Amino acid sequence: MKNFMNNAKNKANGMVIKMQMMKANAKNALCNERGENYVDSGVKILIAVVLGALLLAGLYALFNDTIMPTLVQRIEDMFDYAG
């Protein structure tokens, strides 16, 4: 019986320690100020898209020709309503 009580006590203490660790982890996650926000990510993506469009426009202006002919063909096929 004494062994049973010691095992139960040890398991209860282990569960208390696990709960305290979970509480500490949750607190650390909520107090963390180091993460990246959605706005930051959105601005980065927007900058990348704008720079890509400027680069493509510069290539079109430089060569005065179609840079990606397969893309042009696919777009023309997509909007070609044959009836």
MDAnalysis code that builds the backbone (N, CA, C; Angstrom):
import MDAnalysis as mda
import numpy as np

u = mda.Universe.empty(249, n_residues=83, atom_resindex=np.repeat(np.arange(83), 3), trajectory=True)
u.add_TopologyAttr("name", ["N", "CA", "C"] * 83)
u.add_TopologyAttr("resid", np.arange(1, 84))
u.add_TopologyAttr("resname", ["MET", "LYS", "ASN", "PHE", "MET", "ASN", "ASN", "ALA", "LYS", "ASN", "LYS", "ALA", "ASN", "GLY", "MET", "VAL", "ILE", "LYS", "MET", "GLN", "MET", "MET", "LYS", "ALA", "ASN", "ALA", "LYS", "ASN", "ALA", "LEU", "CYS", "ASN", "GLU", "ARG", "GLY", "GLU", "ASN", "TYR", "VAL", "ASP", "SER", "GLY", "VAL", "LYS", "ILE", "LEU", "ILE", "ALA", "VAL", "VAL", "LEU", "GLY", "ALA", "LEU", "LEU", "LEU", "ALA", "GLY", "LEU", "TYR", "ALA", "LEU", "PHE", "ASN", "ASP", "THR", "ILE", "MET", "PRO", "THR", "LEU", "VAL", "GLN", "ARG", "ILE", "GLU", "ASP", "MET", "PHE", "ASP", "TYR", "ALA", "GLY"])
u.atoms.positions = np.array([
    [0.825, -1.193, 0.000],
    [0.000, 0.000, 0.000],
    [0.867, 1.255, 0.000],
    [1.974, 1.188, 0.740],
    [2.867, 2.339, 0.803],
    [3.471, 2.614, -0.588],
    [3.811, 1.553, -1.306],
    [4.360, 1.686, -2.649],
    [3.334, 2.329, -3.583],
    [2.067, 1.930, -3.469],
    [0.994, 2.506, -4.281],
    [0.854, 3.999, -4.002],
    [0.894, 4.390, -2.745],
    [0.756, 5.800, -2.379],
    [1.952, 6.615, -2.889],
    [3.147, 6.033, -2.813],
    [4.327, 6.741, -3.319],
    [4.249, 6.926, -4.837],
    [3.797, 5.910, -5.548],
    [3.626, 6.015, -6.998],
    [2.598, 7.080, -7.360],
    [1.477, 7.097, -6.647],
    [0.440, 8.089, -6.906],
    [0.959, 9.498, -6.618],
    [1.710, 9.642, -5.542],
    [2.269, 10.942, -5.187],
    [3.276, 11.407, -6.239],
    [4.114, 10.492, -6.710],
    [5.097, 10.834, -7.733],
    [4.417, 11.240, -9.048],
    [3.362, 10.532, -9.426],
    [2.639, 10.878, -10.656],
    [1.963, 12.232, -10.524],
    [1.382, 12.502, -9.357],
    [0.735, 13.797, -9.137],
    [1.771, 14.920, -9.195],
    [2.926, 14.705, -8.576],
    [3.982, 15.714, -8.631],
    [4.476, 15.925, -10.064],
    [4.576, 14.851, -10.822],
    [4.982, 14.958, -12.222],
    [3.984, 15.753, -13.036],
    [2.702, 15.538, -12.776],
    [1.664, 16.280, -13.498],
    [1.707, 17.755, -13.124],
    [1.955, 18.059, -11.854],
    [2.042, 19.452, -11.422],
    [3.216, 20.135, -12.120],
    [4.335, 19.443, -12.201],
    [5.509, 20.009, -12.870],
    [5.226, 20.246, -14.349],
    [4.560, 19.297, -14.998],
    [4.210, 19.471, -16.415],
    [3.290, 20.655, -16.613],
    [2.321, 20.824, -15.720],
    [1.395, 21.959, -15.825],
    [2.137, 23.279, -15.615],
    [3.082, 23.307, -14.681],
    [3.861, 24.519, -14.461],
    [4.719, 24.850, -15.682],
    [5.265, 23.816, -16.315],
    [6.058, 24.040, -17.527],
    [5.176, 24.550, -18.664],
    [3.979, 23.988, -18.807],
    [3.060, 24.456, -19.838],
    [2.664, 25.900, -19.589],
    [2.438, 26.253, -18.341],
    [2.077, 27.630, -17.988],
    [3.228, 28.575, -18.337],
    [4.457, 28.175, -18.006],
    [5.619, 29.009, -18.313],
    [5.805, 29.166, -19.824],
    [5.590, 28.089, -20.583],
    [5.710, 28.164, -22.043],
    [4.656, 29.082, -22.639],
    [3.437, 28.990, -22.134],
    [2.362, 29.855, -22.622],
    [2.664, 31.316, -22.303],
    [3.156, 31.560, -21.107],
    [3.497, 32.927, -20.720],
    [4.602, 33.476, -21.611],
    [5.622, 32.670, -21.873],
    [6.708, 33.106, -22.752],
    [6.210, 33.394, -24.164],
    [5.299, 32.575, -24.655],
    [4.771, 32.780, -26.000],
    [3.957, 34.062, -26.077],
    [3.194, 34.361, -25.041],
    [2.362, 35.565, -25.049],
    [3.183, 36.829, -24.834],
    [4.271, 36.733, -24.115],
    [5.102, 37.905, -23.834],
    [6.183, 38.117, -24.881],
    [6.271, 37.249, -25.844],
    [7.314, 37.328, -26.862],
    [7.057, 38.528, -27.774],
    [8.022, 39.402, -27.898],
    [7.893, 40.577, -28.752],
    [8.833, 40.510, -29.946],
    [9.361, 39.359, -30.219],
    [10.380, 39.212, -31.233],
    [9.816, 38.758, -32.569],
    [8.569, 38.358, -32.621],
    [8.006, 37.768, -33.828],
    [7.764, 38.751, -34.946],
    [7.456, 38.218, -36.104],
    [7.199, 39.025, -37.288],
    [5.689, 39.160, -37.462],
    [5.242, 40.348, -37.804],
    [3.808, 40.606, -37.941],
    [3.337, 40.331, -39.358],
    [2.025, 40.235, -39.528],
    [1.450, 40.003, -40.843],
    [1.685, 41.204, -41.749],
    [1.666, 42.399, -41.165],
    [1.860, 43.600, -41.969],
    [3.264, 43.612, -42.562],
    [4.252, 43.235, -41.765],
    [5.628, 43.185, -42.264],
    [5.745, 42.221, -43.441],
    [5.144, 41.058, -43.298],
    [5.204, 40.064, -44.378],
    [4.485, 40.578, -45.617],
    [3.349, 41.215, -45.434],
    [2.599, 41.761, -46.571],
    [3.380, 42.834, -47.306],
    [4.058, 43.693, -46.559],
    [4.858, 44.743, -47.187],
    [6.015, 44.132, -47.967],
    [6.653, 43.107, -47.416],
    [7.750, 42.447, -48.128],
    [7.271, 41.830, -49.434],
    [6.118, 41.173, -49.390],
    [5.572, 40.551, -50.604],
    [5.213, 41.609, -51.624],
    [4.611, 42.702, -51.171],
    [4.237, 43.787, -52.079],
    [5.468, 44.400, -52.728],
    [6.520, 44.615, -51.974],
    [7.764, 45.155, -52.528],
    [8.339, 44.199, -53.568],
    [8.317, 42.901, -53.285],
    [8.846, 41.917, -54.234],
    [8.051, 41.925, -55.535],
    [6.731, 42.028, -55.437],
    [5.887, 42.037, -56.640],
    [6.144, 43.296, -57.458],
    [6.233, 44.436, -56.792],
    [6.473, 45.694, -57.510],
    [7.842, 45.679, -58.175],
    [8.865, 45.211, -57.457],
    [10.194, 45.143, -58.066],
    [10.223, 44.176, -59.242],
    [9.526, 43.055, -59.138],
    [9.445, 42.119, -60.253],
    [8.765, 42.730, -61.468],
    [7.686, 43.474, -61.232],
    [6.987, 44.128, -62.343],
    [7.865, 45.195, -62.981],
    [8.598, 45.949, -62.159],
    [9.499, 46.958, -62.715],
    [10.618, 46.318, -63.528],
    [11.152, 45.211, -63.034],
    [12.199, 44.504, -63.762],
    [11.681, 43.995, -65.104],
    [10.492, 43.414, -65.098],
    [9.906, 42.913, -66.350],
    [9.612, 44.059, -67.313],
    [9.110, 45.170, -66.797],
    [8.852, 46.324, -67.655],
    [10.154, 46.875, -68.222],
    [11.206, 46.868, -67.410],
    [12.507, 47.323, -67.908],
    [13.037, 46.431, -69.004],
    [12.859, 45.120, -68.864],
    [13.297, 44.200, -69.916],
    [12.510, 44.407, -71.210],
    [11.192, 44.638, -71.079],
    [10.385, 44.905, -72.268],
    [10.847, 46.190, -72.944],
    [11.138, 47.224, -72.149],
    [11.588, 48.494, -72.723],
    [12.970, 48.360, -73.351],
    [13.815, 47.547, -72.764],
    [15.175, 47.391, -73.253],
    [15.228, 46.616, -74.573],
    [14.472, 45.553, -74.676],
    [14.553, 44.698, -75.852],
    [13.465, 44.968, -76.880],
    [12.413, 45.710, -76.513],
    [11.298, 46.007, -77.423],
    [10.733, 44.740, -78.067],
    [10.657, 43.684, -77.294],
    [10.165, 42.415, -77.818],
    [9.499, 41.655, -76.672],
    [8.828, 40.589, -77.005],
    [8.182, 39.769, -75.999],
    [9.235, 38.953, -75.260],
    [9.274, 39.096, -73.957],
    [10.273, 38.401, -73.157],
    [9.847, 36.960, -72.882],
    [8.564, 36.767, -72.568],
    [8.050, 35.426, -72.267],
    [6.936, 35.073, -73.250],
    [7.262, 34.530, -74.409],
    [6.229, 34.273, -75.429],
    [5.193, 33.239, -74.994],
    [5.586, 32.250, -74.216],
    [4.598, 31.249, -73.801],
    [3.565, 31.868, -72.868],
    [3.979, 32.818, -72.034],
    [3.038, 33.493, -71.154],
    [2.052, 34.324, -71.963],
    [2.556, 35.023, -72.965],
    [1.678, 35.829, -73.817],
    [0.677, 34.929, -74.531],
    [1.144, 33.797, -75.048],
    [0.252, 32.873, -75.750],
    [-0.817, 32.320, -74.813],
    [-0.440, 31.971, -73.603],
    [-1.420, 31.443, -72.649],
    [-2.454, 32.489, -72.281],
    [-2.025, 33.724, -72.101],
    [-2.981, 34.785, -71.771],
    [-3.922, 35.032, -72.946],
    [-3.382, 35.043, -74.153],
    [-4.237, 35.223, -75.328],
    [-5.220, 34.070, -75.459],
    [-4.803, 32.843, -75.200],
    [-5.690, 31.689, -75.263],
    [-6.762, 31.755, -74.179],
    [-6.398, 32.270, -73.018],
    [-7.331, 32.335, -71.908],
    [-8.483, 33.305, -72.192],
    [-8.182, 34.415, -72.851],
    [-9.213, 35.422, -73.100],
    [-9.765, 35.371, -74.502],
    [-9.449, 34.343, -75.275],
    [-9.951, 34.216, -76.637],
    [-11.305, 33.505, -76.591],
    [-12.337, 34.296, -76.720],
    [-13.699, 33.734, -76.708],
    [-14.099, 33.441, -78.148],
    [-14.222, 32.161, -78.470],
    [-14.525, 31.764, -79.846],
    [-16.013, 31.604, -80.068],
    [-16.816, 32.082, -79.203],
    [-18.201, 32.050, -79.564],
    [-19.091, 31.605, -78.520],
])
